[in-house]
Amino acid sequence: MQERRKRRGPIIDFLLLSLIVTLTTIILFIILSKDDFKFQKISASKESETESVNSHLSTESSAFPGIRIVTDVSNDKRTPFAIHYPQTDNEVFNDAVLQYISDSKENYLTSMKKNKDTDAMGELNISLETFPYREHYYSFVLTKMLYVGGANHEVSTKTFFINNETGEQITIQTLLQNDENNLSTLAVNVRKDLQKNLQLKDELFNDELLKATEPKWSNFNRFAIVDDSLQIYFDEYEIASGAAGTPIVKLPLSLINPLLASEFQIAMENVKPINPPPTGDPNKKRIALTFDDGPHPKVTEQILNILDKYHAKATFFMLGSRVQYYPDIVKDVLARGHEIGNHSWNHPVLTKLTQEQVMKEYNTTATEIEKAINQGATVFRPPYGATNDTINAEIPIPVVLWTIDTLDWKHRNAQQLLPHVKNNLHNNAIVLMHDIHQSTADGLDAVLAYLQEQGYEFVTVSEILPYRQ
């Protein structure tokens, strides 16, 4: 019996020791888990201070190679927002953009949280415009509209200019060869442009203008290259009253070409005046057929087929509100050799709008056309032909009306189309028609047959303009 107790002693000791070790491990695990849980709770609470609203995030490809568009939308009743920003394959650039977006959201949500009026509804809208330059440069213009209470929205601009091949972000210093003299010349040109702008004449804050156009690099870091101009952006109320909106200075690259780094300079021998002198026979019969208010999913295609039959070129002045729904038709028009013009977004009488509203009509349509065909419209036609010198001066491309109105919009009769052309026919005429009326498509063949028989060459508006000077 004594021997059995001695044999059991070590076994019991081993079991007791194992039990103690196991219990100790469990207790330590529970303690550490609680600490980790506390840490997670603290971290989550910090994040919730700025991420307290649900949003829908999506990423889509764009018409620009290597560029994706990120959309972040929240329909929260008190703090809604809609944000669009670019994304590339370069993480450094993406981080810079995301930092701006995150800061904007955080400031907005924090400001709304501090707003004691719990019924007040805020708004944050960040829109994106993309402007390609040459093969691999892109300007991104982010326009932020913010409302957190009070009388007015705040409108500001943030820009990025990148080499999409290398991911390098191009600063204003790089653009101007890091040359202080170039900066001073740019500053003089920007200030002069603002001071001579008739639309801003009574709205400018002179002291603020002088300060904002001092030759300091920081004053000109909001810029973009758009087509053949360098655009400098100013925030709302920065240099002018709210009636001026967000002033933009557009300097032709041909004007500042010597200031630019070599990779951004343009070949001056290739710079053409808006209406170059005619090079062909001035007595040759030419006519420009134009079609307004499209594209139309049925009629435009019919008109394109008739034009093909006679090997005729034409110009299509398109509404942005229709381009957004039928981008494939826009591509087809361009692919068949025709010219595409801007005809505003939704066809208002421009002379009854403010200048800011006029430019919105133009710019939103220009953006939509560029999105569809990866290039801009080359001519502009104001709806109803309603324009004035102020509007014409602001539109950056030629403003074109017509010399023959077929009145197809009025009579809607295929049989009347040709008589209206015949009775008003002259050389270098610009003919107004509409590619939204079936009667126009039905009567067009007869018009083309007659004009061809009379020896007319069918050209685009841009091709005929030099002969109308």
Summary of the structure (lengths in Angstrom):
residues: 469
radius of gyration: 31.8
end to end distance: 128.6
largest distance: 135.2
contacts: 1381
relative contact order: 0.07
helix: 46%
strand: 21%
